[in-house]
Amino acid sequence: MNAAIPCLVSRAENRAADRIEKAQATQEACYILLANELRNALAAPDLRKALVSTPGYADKLGGTQQMSVVDLFSDLFAGSHGDLALGDLLSIVSAAARGEQVTHRAVVWVGFVSAIHANYHAGDMASGVES
């Protein structure tokens, strides 16, 4: 009879570990999706019309879970990473205006802001997937 108790505990622990692992995998997949979505949206010809997913803003935006890239960056620049992101962007634009090759710096900057975006929204997106 005592042998059954560890078995029940082990099964419960295994189920809990499986749920945690599944939740982490879902959040990682959402992170990748969100980061790639923003990278792709930045290649659109009209950034005012290019939309990205913003599940973390659903309440703030009255239930909508998308916003234009322009609106997203307005929000990003007002946030905790805003000074750094805007300063880096202006440095890249300034260097481009001087005729410098800035492709690598621009790609790194896009990766940086995509990571900020994905980090902020991945948990909310994953919660919606798991529901």
PyMOL commands that set and color helices and strands:
alter all, ss='L'
color gray80, all
select helices_A, chain A and resi 4-41+55-57+69-78+82-97+103-130
alter helices_A, ss='H'
color red, helices_A
select strands_A, chain A and resi 51-53+66-68
alter strands_A, ss='S'
color yellow, strands_A
deselect
rebuild
show_as cartoon
